[in-house]
Amino acid sequence: MKTFEVFTEKKRTENAILVSAFVDEVGKEETFFVPLSKLEIQDKKLLIDDDFWSSKLNDIKNPAPEKMITMISALYDKGEKSTKVAVKARLKSFDKVNEVWLFLPNSKISSMEEMTEIEEEPQYKITLPEWVYNSALKSALEYQLTNFCNKDFADDQKYSVEDFTILED
């Protein structure tokens, strides 16, 4: 069993915990998930199954490259910690197109390029990890549904995130 004398439990789900600990093999603090079935906590020590740990250590030493996406936004409002951008979305069969604001962590935006094809309407080309975009989009759409779209509907008639179509410029 791999033993961590000092660790921080960052988050716990039904099946796993997110752990932050100093990993001697790589010489730095790492954060990783461990399935509850592969660990024990005894006397404030974290014990991890050897087979699982060797696989996890390999993943830590050789991380998979993040899948990046590039999006186009008519809005780029950089704040102290996050940037507000916009995507156009249509809800199911409605003709109205809504501009939905996404808040992206500045630390996750890998590049931004201003495109000025039409000077009065600048557009921004933003590259970031796909999971960051998907997470921000889901949060923004859920906010729209909760606060606007589903306000006056019975539970069995409410829209879901899947009912939105994202429109490309």
N, CA and C atoms as a LAMMPS dump frame, in Angstrom:
ITEM: TIMESTEP
0
ITEM: NUMBER OF ATOMS
507
ITEM: BOX BOUNDS ff ff ff
-5.0000000000000000e+02 5.0000000000000000e+02
-5.0000000000000000e+02 5.0000000000000000e+02
-5.0000000000000000e+02 5.0000000000000000e+02
ITEM: ATOMS id mol type element x y z
1 1 1 N 0.842 -1.192 0
2 1 2 C 0 0 0
3 1 3 C 0.88 1.245 0
4 2 1 N 0.53 2.191 -0.895
5 2 2 C 1.206 3.486 -0.907
6 2 3 C 0.644 4.275 0.255
7 3 1 N 1.526 4.862 1.067
8 3 2 C 1.1 5.588 2.253
9 3 3 C 1.443 7.065 2.133
10 4 1 N 0.461 7.906 2.409
11 4 2 C 0.672 9.351 2.499
12 4 3 C 0.433 9.739 3.947
13 5 1 N 1.504 10.224 4.575
14 5 2 C 1.416 10.658 5.975
15 5 3 C 0.603 11.955 6.08
16 6 1 N 0.778 12.831 5.058
17 6 2 C 0.092 14.124 5.037
18 6 3 C -0.655 14.236 3.715
19 7 1 N -1.936 14.543 3.797
20 7 2 C -2.759 14.736 2.606
21 7 3 C -3.928 15.631 2.954
22 8 1 N -4.538 16.212 1.917
23 8 2 C -5.728 17.034 2.106
24 8 3 C -6.841 16.455 1.256
25 9 1 N -7.962 16.21 1.875
26 9 2 C -9.141 15.76 1.132
27 9 3 C -9.836 17.01 0.622
28 10 1 N -9.82 17.201 -0.703
29 10 2 C -10.383 18.401 -1.319
30 10 3 C -11.884 18.278 -1.544
31 11 1 N -12.307 17.076 -1.948
32 11 2 C -13.717 16.852 -2.282
33 11 3 C -14.014 15.368 -2.147
34 12 1 N -15.25 15.047 -1.793
35 12 2 C -15.651 13.645 -1.688
36 12 3 C -16.95 13.447 -2.456
37 13 1 N -16.993 12.378 -3.252
38 13 2 C -18.219 11.987 -3.939
39 13 3 C -18.653 10.643 -3.371
40 14 1 N -19.697 10.083 -3.934
41 14 2 C -20.146 8.76 -3.48
42 14 3 C -19.088 7.692 -3.705
43 15 1 N -18.298 7.858 -4.772
44 15 2 C -17.368 6.8 -5.178
45 15 3 C -15.894 7.11 -5.011
46 16 1 N -15.527 8.375 -4.788
47 16 2 C -14.108 8.716 -4.768
48 16 3 C -13.86 9.968 -3.937
49 17 1 N -12.563 10.188 -3.641
50 17 2 C -12.171 11.457 -3.022
51 17 3 C -11.094 12.107 -3.883
52 18 1 N -11.13 13.428 -3.879
53 18 2 C -10.1 14.211 -4.548
54 18 3 C -9.071 14.553 -3.483
55 19 1 N -7.841 14.12 -3.716
56 19 2 C -6.773 14.233 -2.727
57 19 3 C -5.681 15.151 -3.244
58 20 1 N -5.119 15.93 -2.359
59 20 2 C -3.928 16.711 -2.672
60 20 3 C -2.846 16.239 -1.714
61 21 1 N -1.676 15.848 -2.272
62 21 2 C -0.587 15.336 -1.446
63 21 3 C 0.74 15.52 -2.167
64 22 1 N 1.818 15.553 -1.389
65 22 2 C 3.152 15.617 -1.969
66 22 3 C 3.518 14.214 -2.438
67 23 1 N 3.834 14.093 -3.743
68 23 2 C 4.174 12.798 -4.325
69 23 3 C 5.696 12.748 -4.469
70 24 1 N 6.338 11.929 -3.637
71 24 2 C 7.804 11.837 -3.638
72 24 3 C 8.363 11.488 -5.008
73 25 1 N 7.684 10.599 -5.732
74 25 2 C 8.188 10.111 -7.018
75 25 3 C 8.336 11.22 -8.072
76 26 1 N 7.56 12.291 -7.953
77 26 2 C 7.67 13.401 -8.895
78 26 3 C 8.182 14.681 -8.231
79 27 1 N 8.298 14.653 -6.917
80 27 2 C 8.883 15.772 -6.183
81 27 3 C 8.024 17.011 -6.079
82 28 1 N 6.704 16.835 -6.139
83 28 2 C 5.829 18.01 -5.999
84 28 3 C 4.438 17.599 -5.532
85 29 1 N 3.681 18.611 -5.151
86 29 2 C 2.292 18.438 -4.711
87 29 3 C 1.434 18.121 -5.934
88 30 1 N 0.604 17.121 -5.823
89 30 2 C -0.296 16.724 -6.912
90 30 3 C -1.706 16.594 -6.358
91 31 1 N -2.678 16.759 -7.224
92 31 2 C -4.085 16.57 -6.866
93 31 3 C -4.648 15.504 -7.789
94 32 1 N -5.315 14.496 -7.195
95 32 2 C -5.813 13.366 -7.978
96 32 3 C -6.983 12.701 -7.26
97 33 1 N -7.827 12.019 -8.058
98 33 2 C -8.945 11.265 -7.507
99 33 3 C -8.497 9.855 -7.162
100 34 1 N -9.051 9.319 -6.062
101 34 2 C -8.83 7.926 -5.679
102 34 3 C -10.198 7.316 -5.375
103 35 1 N -10.541 6.203 -6.039
104 35 2 C -11.817 5.538 -5.721
105 35 3 C -11.828 5.091 -4.262
106 36 1 N -12.955 5.224 -3.609
107 36 2 C -13.061 4.81 -2.208
108 36 3 C -12.724 3.33 -2.03
109 37 1 N -12.981 2.532 -3.057
110 37 2 C -12.694 1.097 -2.977
111 37 3 C -11.194 0.798 -3.016
112 38 1 N -10.366 1.788 -3.361
113 38 2 C -8.913 1.58 -3.489
114 38 3 C -8.119 2.267 -2.392
115 39 1 N -8.794 2.729 -1.341
116 39 2 C -8.077 3.441 -0.284
117 39 3 C -8.586 3.08 1.094
118 40 1 N -7.746 3.379 2.074
119 40 2 C -8.114 3.287 3.487
120 40 3 C -7.53 4.512 4.166
121 41 1 N -8.216 4.99 5.182
122 41 2 C -7.666 6.067 5.995
123 41 3 C -7.529 5.515 7.402
124 42 1 N -6.27 5.432 7.863
125 42 2 C -5.983 4.897 9.194
126 42 3 C -5.06 5.858 9.923
127 43 1 N -5.442 6.243 11.124
128 43 2 C -4.625 7.146 11.944
129 43 3 C -4.178 8.379 11.166
130 44 1 N -5.096 9.009 10.454
131 44 2 C -4.844 10.221 9.66
132 44 3 C -3.842 10.002 8.533
133 45 1 N -3.631 8.747 8.133
134 45 2 C -2.769 8.412 6.997
135 45 3 C -3.641 7.87 5.875
136 46 1 N -3.252 8.187 4.644
137 46 2 C -3.965 7.692 3.473
138 46 3 C -3.205 6.5 2.91
139 47 1 N -3.884 5.374 2.79
140 47 2 C -3.292 4.16 2.238
141 47 3 C -4.004 3.842 0.925
142 48 1 N -3.216 3.712 -0.152
143 48 2 C -3.779 3.473 -1.485
144 48 3 C -3.282 2.134 -2.013
145 49 1 N -4.2 1.366 -2.596
146 49 2 C -3.9 0.074 -3.209
147 49 3 C -2.712 0.198 -4.173
148 50 1 N -1.745 -0.725 -4.082
149 50 2 C -0.518 -0.661 -4.898
150 50 3 C -0.784 -0.684 -6.394
151 51 1 N -1.66 -1.568 -6.854
152 51 2 C -1.937 -1.649 -8.291
153 51 3 C -2.552 -0.347 -8.802
154 52 1 N -3.502 0.184 -8.037
155 52 2 C -4.116 1.448 -8.435
156 52 3 C -3.068 2.559 -8.429
157 53 1 N -2.228 2.592 -7.381
158 53 2 C -1.232 3.65 -7.272
159 53 3 C -0.235 3.618 -8.434
160 54 1 N 0.2 2.446 -8.85
161 54 2 C 1.172 2.41 -9.953
162 54 3 C 0.546 2.959 -11.236
163 55 1 N -0.727 2.68 -11.464
164 55 2 C -1.432 3.223 -12.62
165 55 3 C -1.596 4.743 -12.493
166 56 1 N -1.994 5.208 -11.313
167 56 2 C -2.195 6.646 -11.069
168 56 3 C -0.873 7.398 -11.19
169 57 1 N 0.214 6.818 -10.658
170 57 2 C 1.525 7.449 -10.744
171 57 3 C 1.964 7.588 -12.201
172 58 1 N 1.687 6.583 -13.006
173 58 2 C 2 6.656 -14.432
174 58 3 C 1.236 7.811 -15.091
175 59 1 N -0.041 7.974 -14.718
176 59 2 C -0.841 9.086 -15.247
177 59 3 C -0.285 10.444 -14.8
178 60 1 N 0.204 10.509 -13.563
179 60 2 C 0.766 11.759 -13.047
180 60 3 C 2.063 12.098 -13.778
181 61 1 N 2.889 11.095 -14.002
182 61 2 C 4.172 11.314 -14.684
183 61 3 C 3.988 11.608 -16.174
184 62 1 N 2.959 11.034 -16.778
185 62 2 C 2.712 11.194 -18.217
186 62 3 C 1.284 11.67 -18.453
187 63 1 N 0.995 12.923 -18.113
188 63 2 C -0.391 13.391 -18.269
189 63 3 C -0.802 13.453 -19.739
190 64 1 N -2.047 13.105 -19.974
191 64 2 C -2.591 13.207 -21.34
192 64 3 C -2.726 14.683 -21.681
193 65 1 N -2.426 15.057 -22.925
194 65 2 C -2.573 16.47 -23.301
195 65 3 C -4.048 16.877 -23.234
196 66 1 N -4.272 18.098 -22.769
197 66 2 C -5.644 18.6 -22.685
198 66 3 C -6.181 18.852 -24.082
199 67 1 N -7.442 18.458 -24.292
200 67 2 C -8.088 18.735 -25.568
201 67 3 C -8.529 20.197 -25.555
202 68 1 N -8.054 20.954 -26.526
203 68 2 C -8.339 22.383 -26.602
204 68 3 C -9.387 22.656 -27.677
205 69 1 N -10.155 23.714 -27.475
206 69 2 C -11.099 24.162 -28.487
207 69 3 C -10.885 25.659 -28.715
208 70 1 N -11.336 26.127 -29.849
209 70 2 C -11.308 27.554 -30.153
210 70 3 C -12.735 28.001 -30.384
211 71 1 N -13.122 29.04 -29.679
212 71 2 C -14.473 29.58 -29.825
213 71 3 C -14.387 31.015 -30.325
214 72 1 N -15.469 31.482 -30.912
215 72 2 C -15.563 32.867 -31.383
216 72 3 C -16.626 33.561 -30.533
217 73 1 N -16.297 34.74 -30.031
218 73 2 C -17.235 35.496 -29.204
219 73 3 C -17.235 36.956 -29.639
220 74 1 N -18.407 37.588 -29.591
221 74 2 C -18.51 39.015 -29.88
222 74 3 C -18.174 39.831 -28.634
223 75 1 N -18.028 39.144 -27.501
224 75 2 C -17.762 39.801 -26.224
225 75 3 C -16.499 39.219 -25.612
226 76 1 N -15.643 40.087 -25.114
227 76 2 C -14.457 39.661 -24.371
228 76 3 C -14.213 40.72 -23.317
229 77 1 N -14.692 40.451 -22.1
230 77 2 C -14.592 41.416 -21.01
231 77 3 C -13.76 40.781 -19.905
232 78 1 N -12.468 41.108 -19.911
233 78 2 C -11.54 40.477 -18.965
234 78 3 C -11.63 41.152 -17.609
235 79 1 N -11.92 40.329 -16.603
236 79 2 C -11.956 40.802 -15.23
237 79 3 C -10.7 40.376 -14.497
238 80 1 N -10.708 40.552 -13.177
239 80 2 C -9.537 40.214 -12.374
240 80 3 C -9.239 38.715 -12.387
241 81 1 N -10.293 37.888 -12.242
242 81 2 C -10.08 36.437 -12.178
243 81 3 C -10.731 35.681 -13.327
244 82 1 N -11.741 36.269 -13.944
245 82 2 C -12.419 35.58 -15.045
246 82 3 C -12.753 36.555 -16.162
247 83 1 N -13.029 35.967 -17.315
248 83 2 C -13.373 36.746 -18.499
249 83 3 C -14.786 36.395 -18.925
250 84 1 N -15.581 37.435 -19.214
251 84 2 C -16.95 37.224 -19.681
252 84 3 C -16.929 37.171 -21.201
253 85 1 N -17.458 36.082 -21.759
254 85 2 C -17.596 35.922 -23.205
255 85 3 C -19.054 35.572 -23.482
256 86 1 N -19.424 35.509 -24.754
257 86 2 C -20.822 35.239 -25.085
258 86 3 C -20.929 34.202 -26.194
259 87 1 N -21.958 33.362 -26.089
260 87 2 C -22.325 32.445 -27.167
261 87 3 C -23.799 32.673 -27.468
262 88 1 N -24.191 32.357 -28.692
263 88 2 C -25.592 32.497 -29.082
264 88 3 C -26.246 31.134 -28.962
265 89 1 N -27.428 31.132 -28.345
266 89 2 C -28.14 29.872 -28.127
267 89 3 C -29.615 30.056 -28.422
268 90 1 N -30.202 29.016 -28.996
269 90 2 C -31.631 29.004 -29.281
270 90 3 C -32.235 27.863 -28.459
271 91 1 N -33.348 28.162 -27.797
272 91 2 C -34.029 27.159 -26.987
273 91 3 C -35.076 26.451 -27.823
274 92 1 N -34.876 25.188 -28.024
275 92 2 C -35.751 24.271 -28.762
276 92 3 C -36.355 24.913 -30
277 93 1 N -37.661 25.039 -30.051
278 93 2 C -38.308 25.498 -31.281
279 93 3 C -38.562 27.01 -31.307
280 94 1 N -38.064 27.732 -30.333
281 94 2 C -38.268 29.176 -30.324
282 94 3 C -37.406 29.832 -31.393
283 95 1 N -37.923 30.901 -31.993
284 95 2 C -37.174 31.626 -33.012
285 95 3 C -36.143 32.569 -32.395
286 96 1 N -36.388 32.979 -31.172
287 96 2 C -35.521 33.955 -30.522
288 96 3 C -34.151 33.349 -30.201
289 97 1 N -33.109 34.093 -30.54
290 97 2 C -31.747 33.692 -30.218
291 97 3 C -31.294 34.503 -29.009
292 98 1 N -30.811 33.817 -27.995
293 98 2 C -30.334 34.475 -26.78
294 98 3 C -28.822 34.53 -26.772
295 99 1 N -28.296 35.619 -26.238
296 99 2 C -26.858 35.693 -26.016
297 99 3 C -26.632 35.245 -24.573
298 100 1 N -25.858 34.188 -24.422
299 100 2 C -25.606 33.613 -23.099
300 100 3 C -24.168 33.936 -22.707
301 101 1 N -24.003 34.486 -21.507
302 101 2 C -22.674 34.843 -21.033
303 101 3 C -22.019 33.658 -20.34
304 102 1 N -20.769 33.427 -20.693
305 102 2 C -19.957 32.415 -20.021
306 102 3 C -18.858 33.147 -19.256
307 103 1 N -18.523 32.645 -18.103
308 103 2 C -17.425 33.203 -17.322
309 103 3 C -16.309 32.172 -17.298
310 104 1 N -15.194 32.528 -17.941
311 104 2 C -14.064 31.614 -18.097
312 104 3 C -12.923 32.058 -17.188
313 105 1 N -12.329 31.13 -16.431
314 105 2 C -11.184 31.514 -15.586
315 105 3 C -10.025 32.015 -16.452
316 106 1 N -9.479 33.156 -16.101
317 106 2 C -8.367 33.722 -16.869
318 106 3 C -7.206 32.738 -16.974
319 107 1 N -6.98 31.973 -15.921
320 107 2 C -5.846 31.045 -15.898
321 107 3 C -6 29.906 -16.903
322 108 1 N -7.213 29.679 -17.418
323 108 2 C -7.455 28.572 -18.352
324 108 3 C -7.519 29.028 -19.811
325 109 1 N -7.531 30.324 -20.048
326 109 2 C -7.549 30.82 -21.433
327 109 3 C -6.115 30.79 -21.947
328 110 1 N -5.867 29.946 -22.952
329 110 2 C -4.491 29.825 -23.429
330 110 3 C -4.14 30.894 -24.455
331 111 1 N -5.128 31.383 -25.219
332 111 2 C -4.847 32.482 -26.141
333 111 3 C -6.138 33.207 -26.507
334 112 1 N -5.969 34.484 -26.904
335 112 2 C -7.085 35.301 -27.368
336 112 3 C -6.556 36.161 -28.502
337 113 1 N -7.311 36.191 -29.58
338 113 2 C -6.928 36.984 -30.743
339 113 3 C -8.139 37.805 -31.17
340 114 1 N -7.944 39.116 -31.301
341 114 2 C -9.041 39.972 -31.75
342 114 3 C -9.092 39.935 -33.273
343 115 1 N -10.273 39.652 -33.791
344 115 2 C -10.474 39.602 -35.238
345 115 3 C -11.323 40.812 -35.608
346 116 1 N -10.854 41.629 -36.51
347 116 2 C -11.574 42.858 -36.86
348 116 3 C -11.966 42.864 -38.327
349 117 1 N -12.765 41.87 -38.711
350 117 2 C -13.265 41.831 -40.09
351 117 3 C -14.21 42.997 -40.336
352 118 1 N -15.081 43.244 -39.356
353 118 2 C -15.977 44.402 -39.419
354 118 3 C -15.625 45.257 -38.214
355 119 1 N -15.125 46.444 -38.444
356 119 2 C -14.566 47.251 -37.37
357 119 3 C -15.562 47.568 -36.256
358 120 1 N -16.837 47.776 -36.61
359 120 2 C -17.838 48.118 -35.594
360 120 3 C -18.232 46.898 -34.755
361 121 1 N -17.953 45.705 -35.262
362 121 2 C -18.344 44.477 -34.567
363 121 3 C -17.13 43.571 -34.363
364 122 1 N -16.265 43.909 -33.4
365 122 2 C -15.094 43.048 -33.2
366 122 3 C -15.509 41.66 -32.705
367 123 1 N -14.739 40.671 -33.079
368 123 2 C -14.955 39.317 -32.591
369 123 3 C -13.647 38.829 -32.008
370 124 1 N -13.753 37.888 -31.086
371 124 2 C -12.589 37.397 -30.39
372 124 3 C -12.488 35.886 -30.57
373 125 1 N -11.308 35.449 -30.914
374 125 2 C -11.02 34.025 -31.087
375 125 3 C -10.295 33.577 -29.813
376 126 1 N -10.939 32.684 -29.052
377 126 2 C -10.442 32.305 -27.732
378 126 3 C -10.158 30.801 -27.723
379 127 1 N -8.959 30.429 -27.27
380 127 2 C -8.589 29.02 -27.173
381 127 3 C -8.476 28.649 -25.7
382 128 1 N -9.122 27.533 -25.339
383 128 2 C -9.141 27.075 -23.955
384 128 3 C -9.413 25.572 -23.922
385 129 1 N -9.197 24.924 -22.768
386 129 2 C -9.502 23.495 -22.666
387 129 3 C -10.997 23.239 -22.888
388 130 1 N -11.293 22.161 -23.598
389 130 2 C -12.677 21.83 -23.91
390 130 3 C -13.522 21.665 -22.651
391 131 1 N -12.969 21.018 -21.622
392 131 2 C -13.752 20.778 -20.406
393 131 3 C -14.121 22.093 -19.715
394 132 1 N -13.274 23.112 -19.807
395 132 2 C -13.567 24.416 -19.195
396 132 3 C -14.748 25.058 -19.928
397 133 1 N -14.7 25.026 -21.265
398 133 2 C -15.793 25.57 -22.071
399 133 3 C -17.104 24.843 -21.759
400 134 1 N -17.071 23.506 -21.771
401 134 2 C -18.285 22.715 -21.52
402 134 3 C -18.861 22.989 -20.135
403 135 1 N -18.001 23.097 -19.146
404 135 2 C -18.46 23.37 -17.786
405 135 3 C -19.082 24.762 -17.683
406 136 1 N -18.43 25.766 -18.263
407 136 2 C -18.955 27.14 -18.226
408 136 3 C -20.269 27.234 -18.986
409 137 1 N -20.346 26.559 -20.134
410 137 2 C -21.572 26.576 -20.937
411 137 3 C -22.724 25.938 -20.177
412 138 1 N -22.481 24.785 -19.578
413 138 2 C -23.533 24.095 -18.814
414 138 3 C -24.029 24.979 -17.67
415 139 1 N -23.113 25.594 -16.937
416 139 2 C -23.504 26.481 -15.828
417 139 3 C -24.338 27.653 -16.324
418 140 1 N -23.92 28.253 -17.427
419 140 2 C -24.637 29.409 -17.966
420 140 3 C -26.036 29.018 -18.448
421 141 1 N -26.147 27.874 -19.117
422 141 2 C -27.46 27.428 -19.601
423 141 3 C -28.377 27.06 -18.445
424 142 1 N -27.836 26.412 -17.416
425 142 2 C -28.645 26.087 -16.239
426 142 3 C -29.15 27.362 -15.557
427 143 1 N -28.309 28.38 -15.514
428 143 2 C -28.713 29.666 -14.95
429 143 3 C -29.868 30.259 -15.75
430 144 1 N -29.767 30.229 -17.085
431 144 2 C -30.835 30.735 -17.952
432 144 3 C -32.149 29.998 -17.688
433 145 1 N -32.049 28.67 -17.592
434 145 2 C -33.253 27.856 -17.368
435 145 3 C -33.886 28.167 -16.018
436 146 1 N -33.086 28.186 -14.98
437 146 2 C -33.603 28.396 -13.623
438 146 3 C -34.204 29.787 -13.447
439 147 1 N -33.531 30.793 -13.969
440 147 2 C -33.941 32.167 -13.693
441 147 3 C -34.857 32.797 -14.727
442 148 1 N -34.959 32.187 -15.921
443 148 2 C -35.768 32.799 -16.965
444 148 3 C -36.706 31.811 -17.656
445 149 1 N -36.166 30.853 -18.341
446 149 2 C -36.934 29.992 -19.246
447 149 3 C -37.96 29.103 -18.55
448 150 1 N -37.626 28.563 -17.389
449 150 2 C -38.518 27.611 -16.716
450 150 3 C -39.32 28.225 -15.581
451 151 1 N -39.322 29.524 -15.476
452 151 2 C -39.973 30.208 -14.352
453 151 3 C -41.446 29.833 -14.175
454 152 1 N -42.204 29.785 -15.262
455 152 2 C -43.648 29.611 -15.147
456 152 3 C -44.143 28.26 -15.647
457 153 1 N -43.263 27.254 -15.648
458 153 2 C -43.648 25.933 -16.148
459 153 3 C -43.724 24.92 -15.014
460 154 1 N -44.626 23.953 -15.178
461 154 2 C -44.703 22.844 -14.227
462 154 3 C -43.461 21.969 -14.405
463 155 1 N -43.098 21.217 -13.372
464 155 2 C -41.876 20.402 -13.41
465 155 3 C -41.801 19.477 -14.617
466 156 1 N -42.923 18.899 -15.023
467 156 2 C -42.9 17.955 -16.15
468 156 3 C -42.826 18.655 -17.513
469 157 1 N -42.898 19.985 -17.531
470 157 2 C -42.834 20.736 -18.787
471 157 3 C -41.566 21.572 -18.92
472 158 1 N -40.691 21.499 -17.932
473 158 2 C -39.497 22.347 -17.935
474 158 3 C -38.485 21.889 -18.969
475 159 1 N -37.749 22.862 -19.481
476 159 2 C -36.687 22.595 -20.434
477 159 3 C -35.426 22.155 -19.702
478 160 1 N -34.532 21.506 -20.443
479 160 2 C -33.243 21.112 -19.876
480 160 3 C -32.13 21.696 -20.735
481 161 1 N -30.909 21.543 -20.288
482 161 2 C -29.739 22.047 -21.016
483 161 3 C -29.693 21.469 -22.427
484 162 1 N -30.107 20.218 -22.578
485 162 2 C -30.086 19.545 -23.898
486 162 3 C -31.055 20.169 -24.897
487 163 1 N -31.99 20.98 -24.428
488 163 2 C -32.957 21.614 -25.307
489 163 3 C -32.403 22.87 -25.996
490 164 1 N -31.186 23.266 -25.655
491 164 2 C -30.545 24.424 -26.285
492 164 3 C -29.734 23.97 -27.5
493 165 1 N -29.704 24.822 -28.509
494 165 2 C -28.82 24.634 -29.666
495 165 3 C -27.864 25.825 -29.65
496 166 1 N -26.566 25.525 -29.647
497 166 2 C -25.56 26.585 -29.68
498 166 3 C -25.321 26.939 -31.134
499 167 1 N -25.4 28.219 -31.452
500 167 2 C -25.249 28.686 -32.826
501 167 3 C -23.822 29.175 -33.054
502 168 1 N -23.238 28.743 -34.132
503 168 2 C -21.877 29.174 -34.483
504 168 3 C -21.957 30.429 -35.311
505 169 1 N -21.018 31.326 -35.118
506 169 2 C -20.974 32.552 -35.933
507 169 3 C -20.452 32.252 -37.311
